[in-house]
Amino acid sequence: MTDAHETAADSSLRTTGGAPPDDGKTSATEAPIPLLEPREGIPPVIADETALARVIAAFAAGTGPVAVDAERASGYRYGQRAYLVQLRREGAGTALIDPVACPDLSALGEALSGVEWVLHAATQDLPCLREIGMVPTRLFDTELAGRLAGFPRVGLGAMVEGVLGYVLEKGHSAVDWSTRPLPEPWLRYAALDVELLVDLRDALEKELDRQGKLDWARQEFDAIASAPPPEPRKDPWRRTSGMHKVRRRRQLAVVRELWQTRDRIAQRRDVSPGKVLGDAAIVEAALALPANVHALAALNGYGHRMGKRQLEQWQAAVDRAKGLSEAQLPQPGQPVAGPPPPRSWADKDPVAAARLSAARAGVSALAEELNMPQENLITPDTVRRVCWEPPAVVDAESVAAALAGHGARQWQVEQVTPVLVEALSAKEA
């Protein structure tokens, strides 16, 4: 048993009660230990089918949960594909796999079917893992476990330090992982990210069990593992930063044309859209509606570093938007599914606003009592929907059915139903 395993096996953890000591750090008598090297050294990067077959066999023969992580090149490349996949399992050691050289990891995913995957912030990595054929049937999310257990800091480094007493080197989290070859310090960092994940999982499982929350966590993990891929976002151009400044429909059309042009260029060049043209420059052109290339070049974001050909392509996008008929212009807002923004409730439906206020207060108090973030107890959207359109007859059965209908897990239904029944009943009286 390694030192880390011994620490994880300690029933008191380094932090009893689901929260670190008062200063958020380990005590002076238990100074955190820097974790500088993977215990078997830095493994070679798997970049061919022969080596991949050996890894698949080794991990299939391993025992216990498998730690899984993925590195992307956010801010550097188009999309959110994985550029490195890290795994660790008892009996197999650590593997670093290059998904550019080995783009189909479905055989590895199949070899690990039925095995519990341990990830930190699973919803961030699952989409890019799914793209290369790796889909877990069971998982344990150490970040979500930390939230449910009441830890105020749930980043991997903070959790490993607070629970296991080790310090992870986190200096390479935002580097360009599409770089080839990957530098040795980056590979060391990547291997260390899965070094203690299973140890952390074991310790958090004991803490959740001690708090009576282990079944709640398992319900959450099952929901993540069984969730279908998210639907593509409708009108993603509307999420351009600074859109609140854009009021007129013609200006909205300019944002749309510039955004779509930028997206096509970014995808073709495989670079982050922000490296092609910044959001601020898109909004600037939409507000100014420049008449020609000369006027466009005078705007922020289109300065002297931009060549004539680039300026012409952006001006062409502006001109396309300016040439649209009124019927072709986008509407100012998207159709909203569900209740309106809470800030408008007082005017639209004062009784519903009062229900929401009472429900929020009750949920907040319950979350504090259970020592977890409100959004993990129940999503704010679910609370809004139930308060905007409450059941015709407010009782425990109808409110529980409404919560379940909006996707709440059974543990959430059991905890939140009494609070909402009270809030809805008081405001209906």
QUIHU-V537844 format. One record per helix or strand of 3 or more residues. SS is the DSSP state (H for helix, E for strand). FROM is the first residue (numbers start at 1). LEN is the number of residues. If there is no record, write none. Layout:
ss: (SS:SS)
from: (FROM:FROM)
len: (LEN:LEN)
This chain:
ss: (H:H:H:E:H:E:E:E:H:E:H:E:H:H:E:H:H:H:H:H:H:H:H:H:H:H:H:H:H:H:H:H)
from: (3:16:28:33:49:63:82:93:106:116:122:138:142:156:166:184:197:214:236:243:249:273:279:293:308:326:342:350:374:380:396:410)
len: (7:3:3:3:13:10:9:5:6:4:10:4:8:9:3:12:15:13:4:3:21:4:10:5:15:3:7:21:4:9:10:19)
